[in-house]
């Protein structure tokens, strides 16, 4: 008798460019993969079949200790962060529902940017301070909504061989082997 769970999410077949099995696994809620590996043709949020084409994400990461340089000088931090950062490019699959979410995020982002410019222009040219107050009240919620809706994955760590990402859905992660070190 087999112990196959019919209700388990489908296991993704992961193949690299060379046709070799890819090293892609989960470490708790973090997705770990070898640099240059391809994602399966599944949505990273809900594990449904992805709609082509995948979204290319250019990711950068540096150790969080470098943020302390902001206390000394912002320009110094920017220069050091540009030097020590690690880069990776991943192509992420999304289903139709999550692609619409990203589209709405872009609409809110660019539409809100146009609204902020209009409010700033009105505040500068009119004698009323209501436009300036509206601008100050709306800018923070607009930034939060734009970043939240447009960010698909967050780099947890990038080194010369591996990329670790946060933000993948639990169904997608459940389809990958668990290699959490205990």
N, C-alpha and C positions, 0 to 999 in steps of 0.2 A: 504494500500500500504506500502510495506517495504522500508526501506532506506538502503538496503545492497549495499555496493560498490563492484562490481564484480572485480574491478581492484586492490583492496587492497591486500597487501601481506597476506599470510595465517597466521592465529593465531595459535601459537604453543600450544599444550596441554602439560602442565607442571605437572608432577607427581613426588612426592618425593619417597624415598625408601619405605615408609609406605603406599603408594597409596594416600596420602593426597595431596591436591593442594599445590604446592610449592610457597613460597614467592619469586618471581623473577619479577623484574620490571625495568623500565628505569627511570633515573632521568636526563633528557636532553640527553646528549651523553654518560652518564655513566650507565652501567648495574649494578644493585644492586640485590643481592641474599642472601638467608640465607646460612650459612656455611653448607656444606654437601648436598646441593641440587644438583640435576642432571640437566644438560643442556638438552634441547630437541634435538632430533636427526636431527638437522638442522645445516648448515654451519654458523658459527658465523660471517662470513664476508659478505656473499651474501644471506643467508637464503634459499639456495637450500638444497635438502636432503643430509645429510651427508653420507660419505662412512665410513663403520665400519673398524677398531675400532677407537674410539676417541683418541685424543692426551692428555695425562696426563701432566698437567702443575703444578709444585710445585712453589708457589708464596710466597714471603716474602715482608713485608712492615714495615716501622717504620716511626714515624712522621718526617717530613722534617727538623724540628728544630735541630735534632741531627747532621745534616751535618755540623753545625758550629764547631763541635769538630775537624773536619779535620784541621781547622786553628791552633788548639793547638798541636795536635799530631795525626797522622794517626792511630797508634796502639791503642791509647785510643778510637778513633772513632770506630774502628773495634770491640773492646771488648764491648763497650756500645751498638753498633748496634746489636751484637749477643744476648745480654741480653734482649733488649727491643723489638725486632722484633716480629711481628705477622705472623703466617704461615697459608696457606690454600692450598689445592690441589683441582684442578678442572679438569674435563675431557671434553675437547672441541671437538666438531664435526666440521669437515671440508669437503667440497665437493672435488671432484677429482681435479679441477683446483687449488684450494688453497693448497691442499696437494702437488701438483707439485711445487708450489711456495716455500713451505717449503723445499722440496727436493733440489731445486736449491740453496736455501740459505745454506743448509748444504754442498753441493758440493763446492760452492764458499768459504764457511768458511774453510773447511778442505783442499781444493785445494790451497787456498791462504795461509794457514798456512804452507803447504809444500813448497810453492814458497818462503815465507819469510825465512824459515829455509835454503833453498838452497842459496838464495841471501846472507844471513848472513854468511854461510859457505864460499861462494866464496869471499865475502868481507874480511873475516878473513885470507884466505889462499893466495889470489892474491895480487899483488902490486897495482892493479888499484883501484881507488876510485869510479869507475862507479857503481859497485855493491852496495856499501854503499849508494850512492846517490839514486839509484833505490829503494833500501829498504826503505829509508826515505820517498820517494815520494809516494810509494804504500801502506804503512802501514795504513795511515789514511783512504783513500777510501775503503780499504779492511775491516777495522773494522766497518765503517759505513754501508757498504753493508751487512756484516754478521749479525750485530745486527738488522738492518731494516728488512731483509728477514726472520730471524728466530724468531723474537718476535711476538707472536700471540696476547696476551693481556697484558696490563700493570696494575698492581694493583694500584688503586687510593686510596683505604683505606681498611684496614682489621682490624676488631676488634673481640671480642669474639663471636659475633653472626652473623655478616654480612660481606660480601665481596663485594667491589665495584670495577669494572673493566672498564678500557678504552680500546679502540681498536676494539670493536665490530662494524660491518658494520651497516649502517643506515637501510637497509632492515631487518636485524635481530632485531634491536631495535624497529622498527616500529611494529613488530609482538607482542611486549610485552606491557602491560598496562603502561601508563605514570603516575608516581606519583611524578612529580616534584613539590616541594614546592614553591609556589609563594609568 
